[in-house]
């Protein structure tokens, strides 16, 4: 089955393409979770000291530029109103989740720790993760499955589903013993957030809306930190 867009034709992915893309995405999500961040910290901690978090977005930037962006064709240009409306529910869920989080006591006694957390959650994390997932991995999956789409409802590119799976599994690094219910919630939530961010990348063809949306989500999730600045 073929569809037409203003850019080029595309076709429904076959079963082998779907399985390969999703398994690859899952593997990369787990691999990056336990390899990418620890490596970036080890490489840069001796140079940057307390700002070793800069190593993550820097390496993500290298990944991003190693593979030129290859966007998928879209059905039609989205309206700004439609895209803004899609932001409401994820932000509300993120803010509600933030209400259940306890701010570590050390943040109140150490401005350095507080500002490190702010820099990571509100700036470095969103940039690094979007460069890595909606940037590099999105382009990789689009090349492996050029112009092919997953036959499901709604009809999204394989790259949207794949990056969402990888983005979700990436968060298994946050697991701590005794917090399995929290991990399950976070994996489910980040999967749907990944679908949303992948949709933004697909519809706009640009990375900065994903970074901005991700930043807003993190601001909502850590709103308690606002009162400590």
SULQUI-V205455 format. One line per field, one symbol per residue. ss: DSSP state (A for helix, B for strand, O for the rest). A space follows every 50 residues. Layout:
ss: ???
This chain:
ss: OBBOOOOOOBBBOOAAAAAAAAAAAAAAAAAAAAAAAAAAAAAAAAAAAA AOOAAAAAAAAAAAAAOOOOOOOOOOOOOAAAAAAOAAAAAAAAAAAAAA OOOOAAAAAOAAAAAAAAAAAAAAAAAAAAAAAAAAAAAAAAAAOOOBBO OOOOOOBAAAAAAAAAAAAAAAAAOOOOOAAAAAAAAAAAAAAAAAAAAA AAAAOOOAAAAAAAAAAAAAAOAAAAAAO
